[in-house]
Amino acid sequence: MKNSPINRTFNRSLLITSLALITLSTLANTTKKEFDLNQDGLTDRLEFYQGSKLSRLEEDRNFDQKFDYRETHDLGEYYLMTEQDTNFDSKFDYKKSFSIYDAQKSKVSIEMDKDFDGNYDVIFFEVINNLQENTECFQVAIQSHLDKLATTSLSIGEKINGKLHKTGTGFKIEQDCFNKWGDSFKDVVKESVSTGLQCLSKLAQKNKQKMTGALKNGFDLTQLFKDDKISLVCSETGYDWEGTLAHASTKKGQKMETKNIHHPFVSLNPKFPENKVQNRKDELKQIQETIFHEALHNLGFRHTKDIEFSYGCSACCFDNTDTGKGKDIACKICLGDYKNEMDPNYLSDFVDFGKENYKESFARDAVIKYSKSSAKDLKILSMIADSSASIFNPIGSKLAKLIEKNHSQNLDQKMKSHLASATKYADLEEYKSSPVSNSTLAQTYYELYYNHDGVKAVDLLSKNKEALKKEIKALKAKGGDYVWIADNLSESIDGLIYEMWINEFPSKEATTKETSTKAYELHLFFKEIK
């Protein structure tokens, strides 16, 4: 194996600097581990454990010997709290607190000190799904794991609880996966892991001055892959698999009930492989990308709520995406040289990524999250228009025209570019079948996400609810492409209602509870057209 082609490939990742464990100390039941991720001889990551459980993590993300990021686990009502100093002035200015909402969801409180005066002046919250789906939809550690993969024979090893096999790939694999794919499935998983880790290693070299997402995620994944910590399942029943390739856990405590399997786990659609006899090359490539995508979810990343590493890295690191602009933007996102998911530079890149990779709705939801932190932000509103526009979604083009009408004198070149992109399909004949819906929803977006006026937003939906329902039903009855338009309109209504009802946005209004109640009534009204 020493001179094999695959081993030579792994050795190329030695170009990347990496993780070095510096010290291990124990103080009064607390164990502290110190790491040097960029190998400059200085500690840039601290991990504190109570017994075997991680209780706190601190990082120096710009390598200036000051810790500017902190995670605290199991802190009273919150199972996780993250704090960040985004401008490196030695004061935390961005905080996210996670608590349990129900068995499948978490409530996240987001606080921001936008003027950096030491006081949090923006506070809002979101209710988010913990289980994440893939829909048609540091490097000593990395090198050590790659070398291990290169030299292992990957026999189907020890069976655990009669269900899962240790494989040395980073995953405990269910027997049913081998039944479906054959014994070579372990090699598919091995290639997924090695391809993804090498990609992160190469990306991390592009900016050695910061702890980029590629460096941090590469390290965290290698820790997760140690001792085959992730369970990989191929026969989960009782799950709605329509339009879903796989799903994964994002936090401790999550459990796959039908299998009695706990976080971290990845579950692949049991319908794969579709072709069990003939050449399955495309399916094998797709499943490799999917496995790595889901492993990133196991680190805690959720679609639209965090930087989109799962889709960005799977599109960047695997060859299922055409080369060109889409691939370039995907790699930029996978590199993750951003402050956090609220960084306007990230949001602009994500909107571009969405247009190139059919993830417009993901980009829209990410930009909407930012809009909740700042009223009357035309740059963000133009991004919402751009990410709400596609060949099957007329809302973005209508919103773009509304922005141009109301703010033509205040638009910079980047805003104009987003609006031009949003109106690309404005004249499609299919859009004319839903004039009330297009106009009402564009105006509702404007009132809620630009003016932060929940009263006007919910009143617009209430006054036009009959016409909205009638048009959406008529589009569905027409069939063909009209169904896709109807689905986008219905999804947008659901999103607006969810923000005002579940997320109680805008939360600073005196009428928040009343608006939330009206939104819930709208939810019941529109429920039948889903």
C-alpha positions in Angstrom: 0.0 0.0 0.0 2.9 2.3 0.6 3.5 3.2 -3.1 -0.1 2.8 -4.2 -1.8 5.7 -6.1 -4.3 6.3 -3.4 -1.5 6.6 -0.8 0.3 9.2 -3.0 -2.9 11.1 -3.2 -3.2 11.2 0.6 0.4 12.3 0.9 -0.4 15.5 -1.0 -2.5 16.7 1.9 0.8 17.0 3.9 1.1 20.4 2.2 -1.4 21.6 4.8 -0.5 22.6 8.3 -2.3 21.0 11.1 -3.4 20.1 14.6 -1.0 19.5 17.4 -2.0 18.4 20.9 0.1 20.5 23.3 -1.0 19.6 26.8 -3.5 17.8 28.9 -4.1 18.8 32.5 -6.6 17.9 35.1 -7.9 20.5 37.7 -10.6 19.5 40.2 -12.6 17.1 38.0 -12.1 19.4 35.0 -9.9 18.2 32.2 -8.4 20.8 29.8 -7.0 20.0 26.4 -5.0 22.6 24.4 -4.6 22.5 20.6 -2.6 24.4 18.0 -4.7 24.1 14.8 -2.5 26.2 12.6 0.8 24.8 14.0 2.4 28.2 14.8 3.4 27.0 18.3 0.6 28.8 20.1 -2.6 27.5 21.6 -5.7 28.5 19.6 -8.3 26.0 20.9 -9.2 25.0 24.5 -11.5 22.2 25.4 -12.8 21.7 29.0 -14.3 18.4 30.1 -16.3 17.3 33.1 -15.5 13.6 33.1 -15.9 12.6 29.5 -18.4 15.4 28.6 -17.3 18.6 26.8 -18.5 21.5 29.0 -16.8 24.4 27.4 -14.8 25.2 24.2 -12.8 28.4 23.4 -11.1 29.4 20.2 -8.8 32.1 18.9 -10.2 32.5 15.5 -7.8 35.2 14.2 -4.7 33.8 15.8 -3.9 36.9 17.9 -3.5 34.9 21.2 -6.9 36.2 22.4 -9.9 33.8 22.6 -12.8 35.3 20.7 -15.2 32.4 20.5 -16.8 30.4 23.3 -19.2 27.5 23.5 -20.8 26.5 26.8 -22.7 23.2 27.1 -25.6 22.3 29.5 -25.9 25.8 31.0 -29.2 25.8 33.0 -32.2 26.0 30.6 -29.8 26.1 27.6 -28.2 23.0 26.2 -25.7 25.2 24.3 -24.7 28.8 24.3 -22.2 30.3 21.8 -20.6 33.7 22.1 -18.4 35.5 19.6 -16.3 38.6 19.3 -16.8 39.4 15.7 -14.7 42.6 15.6 -11.9 41.3 17.9 -12.2 44.1 20.4 -12.1 41.6 23.4 -15.9 42.0 23.9 -18.5 39.4 22.9 -21.0 40.9 20.5 -22.9 37.9 19.1 -24.6 35.3 21.2 -26.8 32.3 20.4 -28.6 30.3 23.1 -30.2 27.0 22.3 -33.0 25.4 24.4 -35.4 22.5 23.8 -38.7 23.5 22.1 -40.1 20.0 21.5 -38.8 16.5 20.6 -37.8 17.6 17.1 -37.1 21.3 17.4 -34.9 23.8 19.3 -35.6 27.4 20.2 -32.6 29.7 19.4 -32.3 33.1 21.0 -30.0 35.4 19.0 -28.5 38.6 20.5 -26.3 41.1 18.7 -24.4 44.2 19.8 -24.4 45.9 16.4 -22.8 49.2 17.5 -20.2 47.3 19.7 -20.9 49.4 22.8 -21.0 46.4 25.1 -24.8 46.1 25.2 -26.9 43.7 23.1 -29.3 45.9 21.1 -30.9 43.3 18.8 -32.7 40.3 20.2 -34.9 37.8 18.3 -35.4 34.1 18.3 -36.2 31.2 15.9 -37.7 27.8 16.3 -35.6 25.4 14.2 -35.7 21.7 13.2 -32.9 19.6 14.7 -33.1 16.7 12.2 -31.6 17.8 8.8 -32.3 16.5 5.4 -30.4 16.3 2.1 -33.0 17.0 -0.5 -32.8 16.8 -4.2 -32.0 18.8 -2.0 -5.6 20.9 11.9 -4.3 18.6 9.5 -2.1 16.3 11.5 -5.5 14.9 12.6 -6.7 14.9 9.0 -3.5 13.3 7.7 -3.5 10.7 10.5 -7.1 9.6 9.6 -6.3 9.6 5.8 -3.2 7.5 6.4 -5.3 5.1 8.5 -7.8 4.8 5.7 -5.1 4.2 3.1 -3.6 1.3 5.0 -6.8 -0.5 6.3 -8.2 -3.5 4.4 -11.7 -2.4 5.5 -13.0 -5.9 6.2 -16.5 -6.0 7.8 -15.4 -5.9 11.4 -16.9 -6.2 14.8 -20.7 -6.4 14.9 -22.3 -4.1 17.6 -25.6 -5.0 19.1 -26.3 -7.3 16.1 -27.0 -4.2 13.9 -23.9 -2.2 13.1 -20.4 -3.1 11.9 -17.2 -1.2 12.8 -15.4 -0.5 9.6 -12.5 1.9 10.3 -14.0 4.5 7.9 -15.4 6.7 10.6 -18.8 5.0 10.5 -20.5 2.1 12.1 -22.4 0.7 9.1 -25.7 -1.2 9.3 -25.7 -4.7 7.8 -28.6 -3.7 5.5 -26.3 -1.2 3.8 -24.1 -4.2 2.7 -27.2 -6.2 1.8 -28.2 -3.3 -0.6 -24.9 -2.3 -2.0 -22.6 -5.3 -1.4 -19.4 -5.6 0.6 -17.8 -2.8 -1.5 -20.1 -0.3 0.2 -17.3 0.2 2.8 -15.1 1.4 0.0 -17.8 3.9 -1.1 -17.8 5.3 2.5 -14.0 5.3 2.7 -13.8 7.3 -0.6 -16.4 9.8 0.7 -14.5 10.5 3.9 -11.1 10.7 2.2 -12.3 13.0 -0.6 -14.1 15.3 1.8 -11.2 15.6 4.2 -8.6 16.2 1.5 -10.8 18.9 0.1 -11.1 20.7 3.4 -7.3 20.4 3.9 -6.6 22.1 0.6 -9.1 24.8 1.2 -7.7 25.6 4.7 -4.4 26.5 3.0 -6.0 29.5 1.2 -6.2 31.6 4.4 -3.7 30.7 7.1 -4.3 33.9 9.1 -7.7 32.8 10.4 -9.4 29.8 11.7 -11.6 29.3 8.7 -14.5 26.9 8.5 -12.5 24.5 6.5 -9.8 24.3 9.2 -12.2 24.0 12.1 -14.6 21.6 10.3 -11.7 19.4 9.1 -10.5 19.1 12.7 -14.0 18.5 14.2 -14.8 15.8 11.6 -11.6 13.9 12.3 -12.6 13.8 16.0 -16.0 12.6 15.0 -14.6 9.9 12.7 -12.3 8.5 15.4 -13.5 5.0 16.5 -16.3 5.0 14.0 -18.5 7.3 16.1 -21.2 7.9 13.4 -23.9 5.3 12.8 -24.8 4.8 9.1 -28.2 3.3 8.5 -29.9 2.2 5.2 -33.2 0.7 6.2 -35.0 3.2 8.4 -38.8 2.8 8.3 -41.6 5.1 9.5 -39.9 8.2 7.9 -41.3 10.3 5.1 -38.6 9.8 2.4 -40.4 11.7 -0.4 -37.8 14.0 -2.1 -35.2 13.1 0.5 -31.8 11.4 0.0 -30.8 11.2 3.6 -31.2 12.9 7.0 -28.9 13.3 10.0 -28.9 14.2 13.6 -27.4 17.6 14.7 -27.2 17.4 18.5 -26.7 15.0 21.4 -29.9 13.5 22.7 -31.4 12.9 19.3 -32.5 9.3 18.7 -33.7 7.3 15.7 -36.6 5.7 17.5 -37.2 2.8 15.1 -33.6 1.7 15.4 -32.7 2.8 18.9 -29.7 4.6 17.5 -28.4 7.8 19.0 -26.6 10.9 17.8 -24.4 11.1 15.7 -26.2 9.2 13.0 -26.8 9.4 9.2 -29.8 7.6 7.6 -29.9 7.0 3.9 -33.1 6.6 1.9 -33.8 2.9 1.9 -34.9 3.1 -1.8 -31.2 3.4 -2.7 -29.8 1.9 -4.8 -32.5 2.1 -7.4 -30.5 0.1 -9.9 -29.3 -3.1 -8.3 -28.0 -4.9 -11.4 -26.6 -2.5 -14.0 -24.0 0.2 -13.7 -24.6 2.4 -10.7 -21.8 4.8 -11.2 -24.0 8.0 -10.9 -25.7 6.6 -7.8 -22.4 5.8 -6.2 -21.1 9.3 -6.8 -24.3 10.8 -5.4 -24.3 8.6 -2.3 -20.6 9.5 -1.6 -21.4 13.2 -1.7 -24.5 12.7 0.4 -22.6 10.8 3.2 -20.1 13.7 3.6 -22.9 16.2 3.4 -24.7 14.5 6.3 -21.5 14.1 8.4 -21.3 17.9 8.4 -24.8 18.0 9.9 -23.5 15.8 12.7 -21.3 18.7 13.7 -24.5 20.7 14.4 -24.9 22.7 11.2 -28.5 23.3 10.1 -29.7 24.5 6.7 -30.2 28.3 6.5 -29.5 28.6 10.3 -25.7 28.3 10.1 -23.2 28.8 7.3 -24.2 26.4 4.6 -21.2 24.0 4.9 -23.2 20.9 4.1 -24.3 21.9 0.6 -21.3 24.2 0.0 -18.7 21.5 0.8 -20.6 18.7 -1.0 -20.9 20.8 -4.1 -17.2 21.9 -3.9 -15.5 18.7 -2.9 -17.3 16.2 -5.1 -17.6 16.1 -8.9 -21.4 16.0 -9.2 -21.4 19.8 -9.7 -20.3 21.3 -13.0 -17.2 23.4 -13.0 -17.6 27.1 -13.3 -19.2 29.8 -11.2 -21.4 27.4 -9.3 -18.4 25.3 -8.2 -16.3 28.4 -7.4 -19.0 29.9 -5.1 -19.5 26.5 -3.4 -15.8 26.3 -2.6 -15.8 29.9 -1.2 -18.7 28.9 1.1 -16.9 25.6 2.1 -13.8 27.6 2.9 -16.0 29.6 5.3 -13.9 32.8 5.6 -16.8 34.6 7.3 -17.6 35.9 10.7 -20.7 33.8 11.0 -24.0 33.1 9.2 -25.0 36.8 9.7 -22.0 38.1 7.7 -23.4 40.1 4.8 -20.5 38.9 2.6 -21.6 35.3 3.3 -25.2 36.1 2.5 -24.3 37.7 -0.8 -22.3 34.7 -1.7 -25.0 32.3 -0.6 -27.6 34.1 -2.8 -25.3 33.6 -5.8 -24.7 30.0 -4.7 -28.5 29.5 -4.5 -29.0 30.8 -8.1 -26.3 28.5 -9.5 -27.2 25.4 -7.5 -31.0 25.4 -7.3 -31.0 26.4 -3.6 -32.8 29.8 -3.9 -35.2 29.0 -1.1 -32.3 28.2 1.3 -30.6 31.4 0.4 -33.9 33.3 0.9 -34.4 31.9 4.4 -30.8 32.7 5.4 -31.2 36.3 4.2 -34.6 36.7 5.9 -32.9 35.7 9.2 -30.5 38.6 8.8 -33.3 41.0 7.9 -34.8 40.4 11.3 -31.8 42.1 12.9 -32.1 45.3 10.9 -35.1 47.2 9.6 -35.1 49.2 6.4 -32.0 47.6 4.9 -32.3 47.9 1.1 -29.3 45.7 0.5 -30.8 42.8 2.3 -34.3 43.4 0.8 -32.7 43.3 -2.7 -31.2 39.9 -1.8 -34.5 38.7 -0.6 -36.0 39.6 -3.9 -33.2 37.9 -5.8 -33.4 34.7 -3.8 -37.2 34.7 -4.1 -37.2 34.7 -7.8 -36.9 31.7 -10.2 -38.7 30.3 -13.2 -41.3 28.8 -10.8 -41.5 31.7 -8.3 -43.0 35.1 -9.3 -42.7 36.7 -5.9 -39.1 37.9 -6.3 -39.7 39.7 -9.5 -42.8 41.5 -8.1 -40.8 42.5 -5.0 -38.0 43.8 -7.1 -40.3 46.0 -9.0 -41.8 47.3 -5.8 -38.3 48.1 -4.5 -37.4 50.0 -7.7 -40.7 51.9 -7.5 -40.2 53.0 -3.9 -36.4 53.4 -3.7 -35.0 54.0 -7.2 -32.8 56.9 -5.9 -31.2 54.8 -3.2 -30.0 51.8 -5.0 -26.3 51.0 -5.4 -24.8 48.8 -8.2 -24.9 45.6 -6.2 -28.6 46.2 -5.3 -29.4 46.9 -8.9 -27.6 43.7 -9.9 -29.8 41.6 -7.5 -32.9 43.3 -8.7 -32.0 42.7 -12.4 -31.4 39.0 -11.5 -34.8 38.9 -9.7 -36.7 40.2 -12.8 -35.1 37.8 -15.3 -38.4 35.8 -15.6 -40.8 38.7 -14.9 -42.7 38.4 -18.2 -43.4 34.7 -18.1 -47.0 33.9 -19.2 -47.4 31.5 -16.2 -47.0 34.4 -13.7 -50.1 36.1 -15.0 -52.3 33.3 -13.5 -51.6 34.6 -9.9 -51.7 38.4 -9.9 -53.2 38.8 -6.5 -50.9 36.3 -4.9 -47.7 37.8 -6.5 -48.6 41.3 -5.5 -49.9 40.5 -2.0 -46.9 38.3 -1.0 -44.4 40.8 -2.4 -46.0 43.6 -0.4 -46.2 41.3 2.7 -42.4 40.6 2.4 -41.8 44.3 2.2 -43.9 45.1 5.3 -42.5 42.3 7.4 -38.8 42.1 6.5 -38.2 45.7 5.5 -40.5 47.8 7.7 -40.7 45.2 10.5 -44.5 45.8 10.6 -46.2 42.6 11.6 -49.6 44.3 11.9 -49.6 45.4 8.2 -48.2 42.0 7.1 -50.8 39.9 8.8 -53.6 42.2 7.7 -52.5 42.0 4.0 -52.6 38.2 4.2 -56.0 38.3 6.0 -57.7 40.7 3.6 -56.5 38.7 0.6 -56.7 35.2 2.0 -59.7 34.1 -0.2 -58.1 35.3 -3.4 -54.8 33.7 -2.4 -56.4 30.3 -1.8 -58.5 30.6 -5.0 -55.4 31.3 -7.2 -53.2 28.6 -5.7 -56.0 26.0 -6.1 -56.5 27.1 -9.7 -52.7 26.8 -10.4 -52.7 23.3 -9.0 -55.7 22.4 -11.1 -53.9 23.5 -14.3 -51.1 21.0 -13.6 -47.7 21.0 -15.2 -45.4 23.9 -14.3 -48.3 25.7 -12.7 -48.1 23.2 -9.8 -44.5 24.3 -9.0 -45.6 28.0 -9.0 -48.5 27.1 -6.7 -46.1 25.2 -4.4 -43.7 28.2 -4.2 -46.6 30.6 -3.4 -47.9 28.2 -0.7 -44.4 27.8 0.8 -44.0 31.6 1.0 -47.3 31.9 2.8 -46.3 29.2 5.2 -43.0 31.0 5.9 -44.6 34.4 6.5 -47.1 32.8 8.9 -44.4 30.8 10.7 -42.3 34.0 11.3 -45.3 35.8 12.9 -46.9 32.9 14.7 -44.1 30.6 15.9 -41.2 33.0 15.9 -43.4 35.9 17.0 -41.6 38.3 14.8 -41.4 41.3 15.1 -41.1 40.6 18.8 -40.7 44.2 19.9 -44.2 45.2 18.8 -46.8 45.8 21.5 -49.2 43.8 19.3 -47.0 40.8 18.9 -49.3 38.4 20.7 -52.3 39.6 18.7 -50.4 39.3 15.4 -49.3 35.8 16.4 -52.9 34.8 17.1 -54.0 36.1 13.7 -51.2 34.3 12.0 -52.2 31.0 13.6 -55.7 31.5 12.3 -54.3 32.0 8.8 -52.3 28.8 9.3 -55.6 26.9 9.9 -57.2 28.6 6.9 -54.4 27.8 4.4 -53.7 24.3 5.8 -56.0 22.5 3.3 -54.1 23.7 0.2 -50.7 22.2 1.1 
